[in-house]
Amino acid sequence: MENRSLVTIADHSRQKIEYLLQMARQFELHPNRLLLQGRVVATLFFEPSTRTRLSFETAANRLGARVIGFADPKVTSGTKGETLKDTIMMVSNYADIIVMRHYLEGAARYASEIAPVPIINAGDGANQHPSQTMLDLYTIYQTQGTLDNLHIYLVGDLKYGRTVHSLLMAMRHFNPTFHFIAPEELAMPAHYKDYCRQHGIRYVEHQEFDAEVISGADILYMTRVQRERFTDLMEYERVKDRYLLKLPMLAQAKPTMKILHPLPRVNEIEYAIDDDPHAYYFQQARNGLFARQALICDALGITLEQIENDTTILS
């Protein structure tokens, strides 16, 4: 049987990404349907989450599915010593699909290899976050009218930021130029720069962060410096305030440039920017609903044609 799990966006071709974006567009037009009536979606969050968990659960609910799962691993049998394998196999008895976030890199891949139902990776450590990438791609296309030939500036935590790692891999199909803006301690890892070279992705590295540096951006993708990834809190304190986006820094920005952020933010984007036309991070979060509806349906074998011809649309 075909494994329809989504572990990494690197598994998807340009054609598949564009297909999923078309599905997301259909759900933006009509998010409330009964396509998944009678299905059960399990959300297993071994690591804290707000936006990702709620948007997946909302996506399932708006499509008529029932949702089971947990948001706190302390309430599971894992506290009694149950292995990840046993948890996955047990939940597979109850659900048609599992959405899983885990603190260990590679956990989603392992789950997809043992589970009899599809697994959607909702983030595994500092590794991948493919559903975030799909909503990022949808947002970029929505704001720029294309995914091709864009200048995308990634700012902040490029070492541990799984959202930027996934985006980098997905954009390989679209001839981007990336600009990596990070302190040396949080620079893009060498193996992702190797990935760029292997796939002909252009990139430039910066340590400066000012109006002139970002003036060429089509997309300015800000990230939070993630305290939870640091074992040395002194190192965290040294870097956490290095790259803060302030309103005067947008003076030379392209009129069409949009600021994205996977959220939550701490202080890396000042609140005055929220009302600026370049700000798009809250709309980006809203797009998570449509992208995740598309991913759930695709993993369950529901096609774009079925969605376009769907008669279960609710008002």
C-alpha positions in Angstrom: 0.0 0.0 0.0 1.3 3.5 -0.9 2.7 5.4 2.0 1.0 8.9 1.8 2.8 10.3 4.9 4.3 13.8 4.8 7.7 13.7 6.6 9.7 16.3 4.6 8.9 18.7 1.9 12.0 17.5 0.0 9.9 14.4 -1.0 7.6 16.6 -3.1 8.2 17.7 -6.7 7.3 21.1 -8.1 4.2 19.5 -9.7 3.1 18.1 -6.4 3.7 21.4 -4.5 1.7 23.3 -7.1 -1.1 20.7 -6.9 -1.3 21.1 -3.1 -1.4 24.9 -3.5 -4.4 24.5 -5.8 -6.1 22.4 -3.2 -5.4 25.0 -0.5 -6.9 27.7 -2.8 -10.1 25.6 -3.0 -10.3 25.5 0.8 -9.7 29.2 1.1 -12.7 29.7 -1.1 -14.8 27.2 0.9 -13.2 26.0 4.1 -16.4 24.4 5.7 -17.2 21.0 4.1 -18.0 17.4 5.1 -15.3 15.7 3.1 -13.9 14.0 6.2 -17.2 13.1 7.9 -16.7 9.8 9.7 -12.9 10.1 9.7 -10.8 10.5 12.9 -7.7 12.7 13.0 -5.2 12.1 15.9 -3.0 15.0 16.9 0.0 13.8 19.0 2.0 16.8 20.3 5.0 15.6 22.3 6.3 19.2 22.2 4.3 22.4 23.0 2.5 24.1 20.1 -0.3 26.6 19.7 -0.7 27.7 16.1 0.2 24.4 14.5 -1.9 22.2 16.7 -5.0 24.5 16.7 -4.8 25.0 12.9 -4.6 21.2 12.3 -7.5 20.6 14.7 -9.5 23.4 13.1 -8.7 22.1 9.6 -10.0 18.6 10.6 -13.1 20.0 12.4 -14.0 22.3 9.4 -13.9 19.2 7.2 -16.2 17.2 9.4 -13.7 14.9 11.0 -13.4 14.1 14.7 -10.2 14.9 16.5 -8.5 12.9 19.3 -5.0 13.3 20.8 -3.0 15.2 23.3 -1.1 18.5 23.7 0.8 17.5 26.8 2.9 14.3 26.8 2.8 14.3 30.6 -0.7 12.9 30.4 0.2 10.0 28.2 1.6 6.5 28.9 5.0 7.8 27.8 5.4 8.9 31.4 5.1 5.2 32.3 7.9 4.2 29.9 5.8 3.4 26.8 7.9 3.7 23.6 7.1 5.9 20.6 6.5 2.8 18.6 3.9 1.5 21.0 2.1 4.9 21.2 2.0 5.1 17.4 0.7 1.6 16.9 -1.9 2.0 19.6 -3.2 5.3 18.2 -3.3 3.9 14.7 -6.1 1.5 15.9 -8.3 4.5 16.6 -7.4 7.1 13.9 -7.3 7.3 10.1 -4.3 9.7 10.1 -1.8 11.0 12.7 -0.5 14.5 13.0 2.6 14.4 15.2 5.1 16.9 16.6 8.1 15.5 18.4 11.2 17.0 20.0 13.5 14.4 18.4 14.8 14.8 14.9 13.8 11.8 12.8 10.8 10.9 14.9 8.4 11.6 12.1 10.3 9.4 9.7 10.4 6.6 12.1 6.7 6.9 12.8 5.9 6.9 9.1 7.8 3.7 8.6 5.9 1.7 11.3 2.4 3.2 11.2 -0.3 1.6 9.2 -1.9 5.0 8.7 -0.4 8.2 7.2 1.7 10.4 9.4 2.0 14.2 8.9 5.1 15.7 10.5 4.1 18.8 12.5 7.7 19.5 13.4 10.5 17.2 14.6 13.2 18.9 16.7 15.2 21.4 14.7 14.8 19.2 11.5 11.7 19.8 9.4 8.3 21.5 9.5 6.7 20.7 6.1 3.1 21.8 6.9 4.5 25.3 7.9 6.4 25.3 4.6 3.2 24.6 2.6 1.4 27.6 4.2 4.6 29.7 3.6 4.6 28.7 0.0 0.9 29.5 -0.3 1.5 32.9 1.3 4.4 33.7 -0.9 2.4 32.8 -4.0 -0.6 34.8 -2.7 1.5 37.9 -2.2 4.0 37.8 -5.0 1.8 36.1 -7.7 4.6 33.6 -8.4 7.1 31.4 -6.6 9.8 31.8 -9.3 12.9 33.9 -9.2 12.3 35.5 -5.8 14.8 37.0 -3.3 14.0 35.5 0.0 15.8 36.9 3.1 15.9 34.5 6.1 16.7 36.3 9.4 17.6 35.2 12.9 17.8 31.6 14.0 18.9 29.7 10.9 20.7 27.0 12.9 17.7 25.6 14.8 14.9 27.0 12.8 13.1 24.1 11.2 10.8 26.3 9.3 13.6 27.9 7.3 15.2 24.5 6.7 12.0 23.2 5.1 11.4 26.4 3.1 14.9 26.2 1.7 14.3 22.6 0.4 10.9 23.4 -1.0 12.1 26.4 -3.0 14.7 24.4 -4.9 12.2 24.0 -7.7 11.7 27.8 -8.2 15.1 29.3 -8.8 15.3 31.5 -5.7 18.1 33.6 -4.3 18.4 33.2 -0.5 20.0 35.7 1.8 21.0 34.3 5.2 21.1 36.9 7.9 22.3 35.5 11.2 24.9 35.8 13.9 27.8 33.3 13.5 26.4 31.2 16.4 23.0 30.8 14.6 24.2 30.6 11.0 22.6 28.2 8.4 24.1 24.8 9.1 26.8 23.6 6.6 24.7 20.7 5.4 21.9 23.0 4.3 24.5 25.2 2.4 25.8 22.0 0.8 22.2 21.3 -0.2 22.0 24.7 -1.9 25.2 24.0 -3.8 24.0 20.6 -4.9 20.7 21.9 -6.2 22.0 25.1 -7.8 20.3 27.4 -5.2 22.0 30.8 -4.9 22.6 32.2 -1.5 24.4 35.1 0.1 25.4 35.3 3.8 25.2 38.5 5.9 25.8 39.5 9.5 24.6 43.1 9.0 20.8 43.8 9.3 19.8 47.2 8.2 17.6 49.0 5.7 20.2 48.8 2.9 20.8 45.1 3.3 17.1 44.2 3.1 16.2 46.6 0.4 16.2 43.9 -2.3 13.9 41.5 -0.5 10.7 40.1 -2.0 10.1 38.2 1.2 11.6 39.0 4.6 11.2 35.9 6.7 11.9 36.7 10.4 12.4 34.0 13.0 12.5 33.8 16.8 15.7 32.9 18.5 14.4 29.7 20.3 15.5 29.6 23.9 14.3 26.0 24.2 17.0 24.9 21.7 19.9 26.2 23.8 21.7 24.2 26.4 23.8 27.2 27.3 21.6 30.1 28.4 24.5 32.5 28.3 24.8 31.9 24.6 21.1 32.5 24.2 21.4 35.9 26.0 24.3 36.9 23.7 22.3 36.4 20.5 18.6 36.8 21.3 18.5 40.6 20.6 20.9 40.8 17.7 18.4 41.1 14.8 15.4 43.2 15.7 13.2 44.6 12.9 12.1 48.2 13.5 9.8 50.3 11.4 12.5 52.8 10.0 14.3 49.8 8.5 11.5 49.4 6.0 12.2 52.8 4.4 13.9 51.3 1.3 11.8 48.2 1.0 10.1 47.2 -2.2 6.4 48.2 -2.2 5.5 44.5 -2.8 7.8 43.1 -0.1 6.1 41.1 2.6 7.3 40.3 6.1 6.6 36.7 7.2 7.1 35.0 10.6 6.2 31.5 11.6 5.2 32.8 15.1 5.3 33.1 18.0 7.4 36.3 18.0 9.1 37.7 21.1 10.6 41.0 20.3 12.2 40.5 16.8 9.5 42.5 15.1 8.4 45.6 16.8 4.6 46.1 17.3 4.6 49.3 15.3 5.2 47.2 12.1 1.9 45.3 12.6 0.0 48.2 10.9 2.5 48.6 8.1 1.4 47.2 4.7 4.5 45.1 4.5 3.4 43.0 7.5 1.8 39.8 6.5 2.5 37.3 9.4 -1.1 37.2 10.7 -2.5 36.5 7.3 0.2 33.9 6.9 -1.0 32.2 10.1 -4.5 32.2 8.7 -3.3 30.4 5.6 -2.2 27.6 7.8 -5.8 26.4 8.0 -6.2 26.0 4.2 -2.8 24.5 3.7 -3.3 21.9 6.4 -6.8 21.0 5.1 -5.1 20.3 1.8 -2.4 18.2 3.4 -4.8 16.1 5.5 -7.0 15.4 2.4 -4.1 14.5 0.2 -2.7 12.1 2.8 -6.1 10.5 3.0 -6.2 10.1 -0.8 -8.8 12.8 -1.5 -8.0 14.4 -4.9 -8.2 17.9 -6.2 -10.9 16.8 -8.6 -13.0 15.5 -5.7 -12.5 18.8 -3.8 -13.5 20.9 -6.9 -16.6 18.7 -7.4 -17.5 18.5 -3.7 -21.2 18.9 -2.9 -20.8 18.9 0.9 -19.9 22.6 1.1 -21.4 24.4 4.1 -22.2 28.0 4.5 
